[in-house]
Amino acid sequence: MRMPRAIANLNKRVTNPTARGLTPWLPLLGTLEHVGRKSGKRYRTPLLVFGTDDGYAILIGYGPQTDWVKNVLAGGPTVLHKRGRAIALTDPRLVGKDEAAALVNPGSRLFYRAFPYNEATLLLTAADSTS
């Protein structure tokens, strides 16, 4: 299931600025810092983030045409801000939700499956991540 684009636009302008302030305290949220593939501008997008053994799975609520997904897949620098840490991420890969579910840490898998989305992005933790 994909959320309507009108909701995505509302979230981008209204909900996301508020959510960015909450992400340090909510365990399933993180803020993804990425660079615009056309503008070169840095963006910070709050997202549902689930740990895997070697990185993170991020659910995609508005489909793969979403700007943050395109920016991350374009290969620019990507940093996850989660629970007070800045984590460099690499090797983004678009996958189906079910494929990523098998990789999500068992403690979060039930929550991961509860969200009605079809796609996810898998990213690996870079070797030089900072804490």
N, C-alpha and C positions, 0 to 999 in steps of 0.2 A: 504494500500500500504506500502511496506517495501522498504527501500533504499538498494541498492546492498552492499554486504560486502566490496568490494574494496573501495567504498566511505567511509564506516565506518573506515577502516584502515587508509585512507588518513586523515580523520578528526581527528582521535586519535593522529596522529603524527604531523600534520601541522596546521589544522584549530583550534583544541581545545586550544592549548597554546595561540593563539591570542584571541580567544573568551573569555577565562577566564579573560583577561584584560578588556574586554568590559562589562561583566555582571553587574558590579555595576551601570552602567548608562542606561542600556536597560531594560525597565519594564517587558518584557516577558521572560527574561533570568535570570537564576540563576546558581550558581555553586554548585553541589552536592558533598559533601565530604563523601566518603564511604570507607570501609575497605575490602581489597581483601579476599575472603572466603578461599583461599588456601595459599596465600602469607602473609597475615596479613598486607600488605603494605597499606598506605593511598593513595587514589586517589581523584582527583578533576576533575569532569566532568561538562562542561557547557551544560545546557539543557533548553528546553522550559518548563517554570514553570507557572502554573495557580493556583491562590488562590481558596480555597473552604471555606465554613463556619468553618470547623474544621481542615484545613490543606492545602494540595496542591495536584494537579493533574499534573503529569509529562508525557508528550507524549513520546512514544517509537518509534523512527524512524527506528530502525534496528531489531525489533522483540524481543521477550522475551529471546532469547538466548544471548543477548548482555551482556557483562561482568558487567556493572554497575547495570543492572536489577538483574542479578543473585546474585551479592554482596549484594544489598539492601534486596532482598527477603530472603537471608540467615540470616538476623536478626542482623548483626553487627551494630555498631554505625553509624548513618546517620545524617549529618548536612547540611542544606541548607544555603548557603551564598547568600543573596539577598538584594540589596539596602543598603549595609553597615551593615546588621544584620546577626547574626549566629543563626539559628533556628534549634533546635533539633527535629528530626522527628522519629516517631514510627509506628508500625503496618502497614507495607507495604502490599499492596494488588494489584495484577494484575487484570485489568478489561478491558473490551472492551471500545473503545473510546466513544461510545454513552452513555454507563452507566455513565462514568465520566463526560460527557458533562452536564448532568442534575445537577451536583454538583458544576461545575465551576461558580464562581461569575458572575452575569449577565453582568457586564461591560467588561469582557474578553471573554465571550462565543463566540462571532462572530469570534474573532481571533483564538480561540481554534478550532472551526469547520473548519477553512480555511486550516489547515494543513492536508495533505493527509495520515495520519497514522491510524492504526487499533487498537492499544492498548495504554493503559495508566497505570501508577502506581499511586495509591492513597496512601498518607501518612498522618498521623495525626500529628499535632503539639504537641510535648511533653509538659507536664506541667511545666518543669523546663527550658524552652528555654531562651536563653539570648538575649538581644537586642544590 
